[in-house]
Amino acid sequence: MAKRTPVKISKENNLKIIIILLIIVISLIAITHFHTIPRQQTVKTTVSSEIHTKEKPKQQSNDKKNPEINFSSSNYHTSAITALEVPYYDWKQAQFVIRNKTGRYTLMYDTCYRQAAWVAYLLTRKEVRTKGTKRKNNFRSDPEVVAKGWATATTKDYVNSGYDRGHLLPSADRDDTPAENSSTFYLSNISPQSASLNRGVWKNLEERIREWADSYDSLYIVTGGELKPDLKRINNGIGVPERFFKAILTEYNGKYYAIAFLIPNDIEGNRDFGRFSLSVNALEDTLKYDFFPNLPDDIEEKIEEKVNMKFWR
């Protein structure tokens, strides 16, 4: 098709157009002045642009809750529809939230360090007591990460790296079916962990968490590595967290209880995870996250302030 010749407007025509536009604007102002009906003023609320920050407006209404995520799934536990396990995140960053329906977990993907900033999931007594498949060990890139065109880890990135491929959502927490167990081996759910951590303290903590789930029925869990600027990297730019965290919430006999852990990656020797326990508030202050935001504010503030160690024995 031949290129169209741009329409040229002469200076004289420009002046005529300006005069006509001025007349129209003046007319509209006059009409508005004499016919405007008073209306109630509305107040706009702003949302923090920080992706994980806890310094967001303290509000008593439901607008502090996370952007809506489609959690509808026939195999998703009905008591978790409110998504208590999912930390607060800015709605502008919702594109980085991945919902794995097969594995029944949610994660916030960090494209810089090629791993999840956090993984959130519900662990129930039924899931702990049901073992329907063997560990798959089929580590691979997350197809949703690939489909979005984001930078991703690959299996070869961990070869001779000096680090284990450490699960955030443990494989043993999703072993009802081969498909759900396989979903935990996506590299979006994997982070570089030292062998001493992955096979020691971290493993012991994961086992104790399953015991708590068996005792208290349902645990809402958030876990991940502390992703901060200038982390050490292995192959393909994968960041190596210096510390790993877990935040845990449960409801038992009508009351809520919470506990958190922050464990060094370079830990050696002693496998006692208890010495790394802290309040959820203390973990939030360190990471600048807001855990369990869908709880009513009065309950959230009370249970996150301190840890009931008699309960978490």
C-alpha positions in Angstrom: 0.0 0.0 0.0 1.3 3.5 -0.9 2.3 5.7 2.0 -0.3 8.3 2.9 0.7 11.9 2.6 0.5 13.6 6.0 -2.3 16.2 6.2 -0.8 19.6 6.4 -2.5 22.5 8.2 -1.6 26.0 7.3 -0.8 28.7 9.9 -4.0 30.5 9.0 -6.1 27.4 9.6 -4.2 26.8 12.8 -5.4 30.2 14.1 -9.0 29.4 13.1 -8.9 26.1 14.9 -7.5 27.6 18.1 -10.3 30.3 18.1 -13.0 27.6 17.6 -11.5 25.4 20.4 -11.5 28.4 22.8 -15.1 29.1 22.1 -16.0 25.4 22.8 -14.0 25.3 26.0 -15.6 28.6 27.3 -19.1 27.2 26.5 -18.4 23.9 28.3 -17.2 25.8 31.4 -20.3 27.9 31.4 -22.6 24.9 31.1 -20.8 23.1 33.8 -21.0 26.0 36.2 -24.7 26.5 35.9 -25.8 22.8 35.7 -23.4 20.9 38.0 -25.2 19.0 40.8 -23.2 18.8 44.1 -21.9 15.3 44.7 -20.3 13.5 47.7 -16.5 13.7 47.7 -14.6 10.4 47.3 -11.3 9.7 48.9 -8.7 7.7 47.0 -6.6 5.2 48.9 -3.1 4.4 47.9 -1.3 1.1 47.9 2.3 0.7 48.7 4.5 -0.1 45.8 6.8 -2.3 47.8 6.5 -5.9 46.9 7.1 -7.5 50.3 7.1 -4.6 52.7 5.3 -4.6 56.0 5.2 -0.8 56.0 1.7 -0.7 54.4 -1.3 1.3 55.8 -2.8 -0.5 58.9 -6.4 -0.9 58.1 -9.3 -2.7 59.7 -11.2 -3.4 56.5 -10.6 -6.2 54.0 -8.6 -3.9 51.6 -5.4 -5.0 53.4 -5.8 -8.5 52.0 -4.0 -9.9 49.0 -5.2 -9.5 45.5 -7.7 -12.2 44.6 -6.1 -15.4 43.4 -8.1 -18.2 41.8 -7.7 -21.0 44.3 -10.7 -23.0 43.0 -9.6 -26.6 42.6 -11.3 -29.9 43.4 -8.2 -31.1 45.2 -7.6 -28.0 47.3 -8.4 -28.2 51.0 -11.7 -26.3 51.6 -10.4 -24.6 54.8 -7.7 -22.9 52.9 -9.9 -21.0 50.4 -9.1 -17.8 52.4 -5.4 -18.4 51.6 -4.2 -17.8 55.1 -0.8 -19.1 54.2 -0.1 -16.5 51.5 2.0 -13.4 52.6 1.0 -9.9 51.7 2.2 -8.8 48.3 1.6 -5.6 46.2 -1.0 -6.1 43.6 1.3 -4.6 41.0 3.6 -7.6 41.5 0.8 -10.2 41.2 2.2 -11.3 37.8 5.0 -12.9 39.7 2.7 -15.0 41.8 2.4 -18.6 40.5 -0.3 -20.9 41.7 0.6 -24.6 41.3 -2.8 -26.3 41.5 -1.3 -29.8 41.1 1.0 -29.4 44.1 -1.4 -27.1 45.9 1.1 -24.4 46.6 1.7 -20.7 45.8 5.0 -19.0 45.2 6.4 -15.5 44.4 9.0 -16.0 41.7 12.2 -13.9 41.8 13.5 -13.5 38.2 16.8 -12.1 39.4 17.9 -15.0 41.5 15.9 -17.7 39.6 14.0 -19.1 42.5 11.0 -18.4 44.7 11.2 -15.5 47.1 8.7 -17.5 49.1 6.5 -20.6 48.8 3.2 -20.9 50.7 1.1 -24.0 51.3 -1.3 -25.8 53.6 -0.2 -29.0 55.2 -2.9 -31.2 56.8 -3.0 -34.3 58.9 -4.5 -36.2 56.0 -1.6 -35.3 53.7 0.9 -36.3 56.3 -0.7 -39.7 56.9 -1.3 -40.5 53.2 1.7 -41.8 51.2 0.6 -42.8 47.7 3.8 -42.5 45.7 7.6 -42.7 45.8 9.9 -39.6 45.6 10.1 -38.7 41.9 13.5 -36.9 41.8 12.7 -35.4 38.4 14.2 -31.9 38.9 13.4 -29.6 36.0 12.5 -26.0 35.1 9.0 -24.8 36.0 7.0 -24.8 32.7 5.0 -21.7 33.8 8.3 -19.8 34.4 9.4 -20.9 30.9 6.1 -19.9 29.3 6.3 -16.4 30.8 9.8 -16.0 29.3 11.5 -15.5 32.7 15.0 -16.5 33.5 15.1 -20.0 35.0 17.4 -22.4 36.7 18.3 -25.7 35.0 19.4 -29.0 36.4 23.0 -28.5 35.2 23.3 -25.2 37.1 23.6 -27.2 40.3 26.2 -29.6 39.0 29.6 -29.2 40.9 28.1 -26.0 42.5 28.9 -27.2 46.0 25.2 -26.9 47.0 22.2 -29.2 47.3 19.0 -28.7 45.4 17.1 -27.8 48.5 13.3 -28.0 48.5 11.2 -25.2 49.9 8.0 -27.1 49.8 9.3 -30.5 50.8 8.7 -33.5 48.5 7.5 -35.5 51.5 4.7 -33.0 52.1 3.2 -33.7 48.7 3.4 -37.5 48.1 -0.3 -38.4 47.7 0.0 -38.9 44.0 2.9 -39.1 41.5 1.8 -35.8 39.8 1.8 -33.7 43.0 5.1 -35.1 44.2 6.6 -34.4 40.7 5.4 -30.8 41.0 7.6 -30.2 44.0 10.7 -30.8 41.8 10.2 -27.7 39.7 13.3 -25.6 40.1 11.2 -22.6 41.1 10.6 -24.5 44.3 14.3 -25.3 44.7 17.1 -23.1 46.3 20.8 -23.7 46.8 21.3 -25.2 50.3 24.5 -26.4 51.9 24.5 -30.2 52.5 24.8 -29.6 56.2 21.6 -27.5 56.3 19.6 -29.5 53.7 20.4 -32.9 55.3 20.6 -31.7 58.9 18.7 -28.9 60.6 16.4 -28.2 57.7 15.4 -31.9 57.4 14.8 -32.2 61.1 12.6 -29.1 61.1 10.6 -30.4 58.1 10.0 -33.7 60.0 8.9 -31.9 63.1 6.5 -29.8 61.1 4.9 -33.0 59.8 4.5 -34.1 63.4 2.8 -30.8 64.2 0.5 -31.2 61.3 -0.4 -34.7 62.5 -1.2 -33.3 66.0 -2.9 -30.0 65.1 -4.5 -31.0 61.7 -3.7 -28.0 59.6 -0.6 -25.8 59.3 -0.3 -22.7 57.1 3.3 -22.5 56.1 5.5 -19.9 54.3 9.1 -20.8 53.5 12.0 -19.5 51.5 15.5 -18.1 51.3 16.4 -14.6 52.4 16.8 -12.9 49.1 18.7 -9.7 49.6 21.0 -7.6 47.3 24.5 -8.9 46.3 24.0 -12.5 47.1 26.7 -15.0 46.1 25.7 -16.8 42.9 26.3 -20.2 41.4 26.0 -21.1 37.7 23.5 -19.2 35.6 23.2 -16.4 38.2 21.3 -18.4 40.8 21.4 -16.6 44.1 22.6 -18.4 47.2 20.6 -17.3 50.3 22.6 -16.8 53.5 19.6 -17.8 55.6 16.4 -19.7 55.2 13.1 -19.0 56.9 9.8 -20.7 57.8 6.7 -19.0 59.3 4.0 -21.4 60.6 0.4 -20.8 61.7 -2.2 -23.2 63.0 -5.6 -23.1 64.6 -6.2 -25.5 67.5 -9.2 -25.7 69.8 -10.4 -22.3 68.7 -7.1 -20.5 69.1 -4.4 -19.5 66.7 -0.7 -20.1 67.3 2.4 -19.0 65.3 6.1 -19.6 65.2 9.0 -18.7 62.9 12.5 -19.9 62.2 15.5 -18.3 60.5 18.5 -20.6 59.9 21.9 -19.9 58.5 22.8 -21.7 55.2 26.4 -22.4 56.3 25.4 -24.1 59.5 27.5 -27.1 60.7 27.1 -29.7 63.4 24.2 -29.3 65.8 20.9 -30.2 64.3 18.7 -28.6 66.9 16.4 -26.2 65.0 14.8 -24.9 68.2 17.7 -22.4 68.8 16.7 -20.6 65.6 13.0 -20.1 66.6 11.7 -16.5 66.9 8.4 -14.7 66.8 6.7 -14.0 63.5 7.0 -10.3 64.2 10.8 -10.6 64.6 11.0 -12.5 61.3 8.8 -9.8 59.6 11.1 -7.1 60.9 14.1 -8.9 59.4 12.6 -9.8 56.0 10.1 -6.8 55.6 7.4 -9.3 54.8 3.9 -9.4 56.2 2.9 -13.0 57.0 -0.7 -14.2 57.5 -2.3 -10.8 56.5 -5.8 -12.4 56.0 -6.2 -12.9 59.7 -8.2 -10.3 61.6 -5.7 -7.6 62.7 -6.3 -8.2 66.4 -5.6 -11.9 66.1 -2.6 -11.4 63.8 -0.9 -8.9 66.1 -1.4 -11.0 69.2 -0.1 -14.3 67.9 2.8 -12.8 66.0 4.1 -10.9 68.9 5.5 -13.8 70.9 5.9 -17.6 70.7 4.1 -20.1 73.0 7.0 -22.6 73.3 4.8 -24.9 75.4 2.6 -25.3 72.4 5.4 -25.8 69.9 7.1 -28.5 71.9 
